[in-house]
Amino acid sequence: MLCCREYRVCYHFATVLLLAHDFGAAVEYGKLSVELPVPSEDIAVNSTKGFLMLAESAKSGHAESYRQLSIHYVTQNSQSYCSIASLTMMLNAAKRPAPVAKVFSPYPYWIQDDVLKSACAASVTTPKQVNEHGLTLPHAAELASCYIHTVPVHAAQASIKKFIQTAKYAVSSTKEFMTANFQRSGLDEYGGGHFSPIAAYHESTNSFLVMDVSRYKYPPVWVNAEVLFKAMNTTDSVSGLSRGWFTISQ
């Protein structure tokens, strides 16, 4: 599964060429402007309506995950690192004991590179494999279990009711976090399979806040629960299984 690996950019002198889906990119000499509009059915959290929804969610107690995840929000290191970036955010939010990364020494803090450095992680995958292929849901959950209690769920083996109950509990908890694995096209977004944390729930619109770790493409967006579930209930061509979600808990 080529997680988030949808386009590449080649520079030749002052000319920029975009080799990708035709999504209305403006290409000029020495300049590249790629516009990825938020799908019409989704609501960007930085819009007036999206920000109000977040405030309402926090007031109702359904944005506890956002409180912790937002201060550890990262952009994936490469276009295949969405699962790694999501796990990194969750490990920091869950306050799991972290190694001391050289860049932040002497302070312990999870960074994406260190998530793949343990002996347990090496038995699951390697940085080269992630860069080339990304991770499937089973492998992402197996990697997470190297560091914390993890429960993966394939959407095909669940129901929309179970998903909403599980996700709603997670975002309302201070000790549990969830990452969704979905097909971008199911949200009318550009790309393939993707992972990103779920951070909040808005009751009146039945929507979840997806904190997209491809921050160079999309902001965090509110997505209708049924739409998100359908996007998770799609088949990963590598594993042959449906996508879904995994939760970690302290």
C-alpha positions in Angstrom: 0.0 0.0 0.0 1.6 3.2 -1.1 0.4 5.3 1.8 0.0 9.0 0.7 2.4 8.5 -2.2 0.4 10.3 -4.9 2.7 12.5 -6.8 6.3 13.5 -7.3 7.9 16.7 -8.3 10.9 17.0 -10.6 13.1 20.1 -10.9 15.1 20.7 -14.1 16.8 24.1 -14.0 14.0 26.6 -13.5 11.3 24.3 -14.8 9.0 22.5 -12.5 7.1 19.5 -13.7 4.3 17.9 -11.8 3.8 14.2 -12.6 0.5 13.3 -11.0 -3.2 13.3 -10.9 -4.6 16.4 -12.7 -5.8 18.4 -9.7 -5.6 21.9 -11.1 -1.9 22.6 -10.2 -0.6 25.9 -11.4 2.9 25.3 -12.8 5.2 28.2 -13.5 8.9 28.7 -14.1 10.6 28.0 -10.8 7.3 27.9 -9.0 4.8 25.3 -8.0 1.4 25.9 -6.7 -0.7 22.8 -5.9 -4.2 23.5 -4.7 -5.9 20.6 -2.9 -9.3 22.0 -1.9 -11.1 20.5 1.0 -13.9 18.3 -0.3 -17.2 20.1 -0.3 -18.8 17.7 2.2 -16.0 18.1 4.8 -15.3 21.1 7.0 -11.8 22.4 7.6 -11.1 22.9 11.3 -9.5 26.3 10.6 -12.7 27.6 9.0 -15.2 29.6 11.1 -17.7 26.7 11.2 -15.0 24.1 11.8 -13.5 26.1 14.7 -17.0 26.5 16.2 -17.6 22.8 15.9 -14.3 22.1 17.8 -15.4 24.5 20.6 -18.7 22.7 20.8 -17.0 19.3 20.9 -14.7 20.4 23.7 -17.6 21.8 25.7 -19.4 18.4 25.4 -16.3 16.5 26.4 -15.7 14.9 23.0 -12.4 16.6 22.2 -10.0 15.2 24.9 -7.9 13.5 22.3 -7.5 16.8 20.5 -6.2 18.5 23.6 -3.3 16.0 23.7 -2.7 15.3 20.0 -2.7 18.9 18.9 0.4 19.7 20.9 2.2 16.8 19.3 0.9 17.3 15.7 3.5 16.4 13.1 3.8 16.2 9.3 4.8 12.8 8.0 8.5 12.5 7.2 7.8 11.2 3.7 4.8 10.4 1.5 4.7 6.9 2.9 5.1 7.7 6.6 1.5 8.4 7.4 1.2 5.5 9.8 4.5 6.3 11.5 3.6 9.9 11.9 0.2 9.0 13.4 1.7 6.5 15.8 4.4 9.1 16.8 1.6 11.6 17.7 -0.3 9.0 19.7 2.8 7.8 21.7 3.6 11.4 22.7 0.0 12.1 23.5 -0.2 9.0 25.6 3.0 10.0 27.4 4.8 6.7 26.7 8.4 6.6 27.8 10.4 7.9 24.9 14.0 7.6 23.8 16.2 10.6 23.7 16.5 11.7 20.1 19.8 13.3 19.3 18.1 16.4 17.8 16.3 17.0 21.1 18.9 15.8 23.6 18.7 15.6 26.6 14.9 15.6 26.4 13.1 12.3 25.7 10.5 12.7 22.9 9.1 10.4 20.3 10.1 11.2 16.7 9.2 9.3 13.6 12.7 7.8 13.0 12.9 6.4 16.5 9.6 4.6 16.2 11.3 2.2 13.7 14.6 1.7 15.7 13.7 -0.8 18.4 14.4 -4.5 18.0 10.6 -5.2 18.1 10.0 -2.6 15.3 12.7 -4.2 13.2 10.9 -7.5 13.4 7.8 -5.8 11.8 9.3 -3.5 9.2 12.2 -1.3 8.2 12.4 2.4 7.2 13.2 1.2 3.6 10.1 -0.9 3.5 7.9 1.9 4.8 9.4 4.4 2.4 8.7 2.1 -0.5 5.4 0.6 0.4 3.9 2.2 3.5 2.2 -0.1 6.0 -1.0 -2.1 6.1 -3.4 -1.9 9.0 -2.1 -5.2 10.5 1.5 -4.1 10.3 0.8 -0.6 11.7 -1.0 -2.2 14.6 1.7 -4.7 15.2 4.3 -1.9 15.2 2.2 0.1 17.7 2.0 -3.0 19.9 5.8 -2.8 20.3 5.2 0.2 22.6 1.7 0.1 23.9 -1.5 -2.0 24.2 -3.0 -1.9 20.7 -6.3 -3.1 19.3 -6.8 -3.2 15.5 -10.3 -3.5 13.9 -11.0 -4.1 10.3 -14.1 -2.2 9.1 -15.5 -5.2 7.2 -15.6 -7.1 10.5 -17.3 -4.3 12.4 -20.4 -2.0 12.0 -20.9 1.7 11.7 -22.4 1.6 15.2 -19.4 -0.1 16.7 -17.1 2.4 15.0 -19.0 5.4 16.3 -19.1 4.0 19.8 -15.4 3.1 19.8 -14.2 6.4 18.3 -16.5 8.5 20.4 -15.1 6.8 23.6 -11.5 7.2 22.4 -11.8 11.0 21.7 -13.6 11.5 25.0 -10.9 9.7 27.0 -7.5 10.9 28.3 -6.0 7.4 28.1 -7.1 6.1 24.7 -6.3 7.3 21.2 -7.4 6.2 17.7 -6.0 6.3 14.2 -8.1 5.6 11.1 -6.9 3.8 8.0 -9.0 4.8 5.1 -9.1 5.2 1.3 -8.7 8.9 0.4 -11.0 8.7 -2.6 -13.8 7.7 -0.2 -13.6 11.2 1.2 -13.3 12.7 -2.3 -9.6 13.5 -1.6 -6.7 12.8 -3.9 -4.6 9.8 -3.1 -4.7 6.2 -2.0 -4.7 4.5 1.4 -3.9 6.8 4.3 -3.6 6.9 8.1 -4.4 9.8 10.4 -5.5 10.2 14.1 -9.1 10.9 15.0 -9.2 13.8 17.5 -12.8 14.8 18.3 -16.5 14.1 17.7 -19.2 16.6 16.9 -22.6 15.3 18.1 -25.1 17.3 16.0 -23.4 16.6 12.7 -22.2 13.1 13.6 -18.7 14.0 12.4 -15.2 13.1 13.5 -12.2 15.4 13.3 -9.4 13.7 11.2 -6.0 15.2 11.9 -4.4 14.6 8.5 -0.6 14.1 8.9 -0.2 15.1 5.2 -0.3 18.7 6.4 1.2 19.9 3.1 -2.0 18.6 1.4 -5.0 18.9 3.7 -5.8 20.6 7.1 -7.6 18.7 9.8 -11.2 18.2 8.6 -14.5 17.2 10.0 -15.8 14.1 8.2 -19.2 12.6 8.6 -19.0 9.3 10.5 -20.8 7.2 7.9 -18.6 8.6 5.1 -15.5 7.9 7.1 -16.6 4.3 7.9 -17.3 3.6 4.2 -13.8 4.9 3.3 -12.3 2.5 5.9 -14.4 -0.4 4.7 -12.4 -0.6 1.5 -9.9 -3.3 0.5 -6.2 -2.8 0.9 -4.6 -4.4 -2.2 -1.5 -5.4 -0.3 -3.1 -7.2 2.6 -6.3 -8.2 0.8 -8.1 -7.1 4.0 -10.3 -4.1 4.6 -8.9 -1.0 6.2 -10.2 0.1 9.5 -8.7 1.6 12.7 -6.5 0.8 15.6 -6.7 2.2 19.2 -3.9 2.4 21.7 -4.6 2.6 25.5 -2.5 3.2 28.6 
